[in-house]
Amino acid sequence: MEALARLIVTEPPQTPSDVKAAAAATSAGFAYGLAAIGPGIGIGYLVGKSVEAMARQPEAAGMVRTTMFLGIAFTEALALIGFVVFILIGL
Amino acid sequence: MIAEAFEFPEINAILRWKDLFPTFNKIALIAVAAAVIGSVIFILAGRKNALEAPKGVRNLAETSVEFIENGIVMQTMGKEGLGWTPFLLSLFIFIYLCNVPGIIPFLQMPATARMAIPVFLSLLVWVIYNGVGLKHQGIKYLTNTIWPPGVPVALKPLVGIIEFISNIIVRPFSLTVRLFANMLAGHILLVTFALLTSSLITAETSQFLLKPMAILPFFMLVFLTAFEVLVAFLQAYIFTILTAVYIGGAAHPEH
């Protein structure tokens, strides 16, 4: 108990800027983590369905692949905006 | 403690270099080199005799032209879009050559990981596809972009606002952010694992097992470098194919 008390006392006092930095670090982590959930599910679903389509109709593989990349590009943009927010807040 | 030894540098420290001379830094050098190398390859290839079997630099040029024609233009714009091949080809080559220095030793910075080049390229694309739309459809282009055919009258205000924002404002923004953030994320990942490896090797510690642990982030670094080869190509491809889709969409309205 005494050791714990000494620990608390010897800790330097928190300034408002410390609190702000801690909040920024936490929310930056949340920003990117939350932004990655939706696109993660979306890209997984999209690529899975594309592979299914390519396996079913190998002659249409070229067209499916082009459309798949387009879909990935649109879906991924959301995660990347989250990444940019992460950089803007956190660093 | 390893956490104390491992200090991640400021974001500016890994993205900025001292200017080579005023207003000209490494990013500008890479961008200029990309433009020059790309042009030189195609000028050299264009000088070769077209009747001989292609080899060397001409082979490379023909492969990339074919890739743009079959992989991008024919898939998105069809035959009438073939006139756009030179523009899309130069866009693709320039972005690719700007991306690739991210993994070349001593350069190790993709020029597209700063906002300036992606912003400029996507504003260029924005001007071009809006210009193409106005040229092909006249003033009706504006109403066609805002209201897709078959929208009920009652929904027109709402759909108009949504389509205007997504077609005019979000498109160049997302083009920019997609390219920029992908390359920046790759660069930061490479920096992180390289720093982790080096700080494990140089760590002053009495635990003899700690230093051999550096092999783990090193393997990750090697894997990520291989991954970045793919990303550099893929981002150039996606930027080009989206440009083709936007231009094709502006030239021919949906029915």
Interface residues (C-beta under 8 A of the other chain):
Chain A: G62 M63 T66 F69 L70 I72 A73 F74 E76 A77 L80 I81 F83 V84 I87 L91
Chain B: E10 I11 G71 I72 Q75 T76 S174 V177 R178 F180 A181 N182 L184 A185 L234 Y237 I238 I241 L242 V245
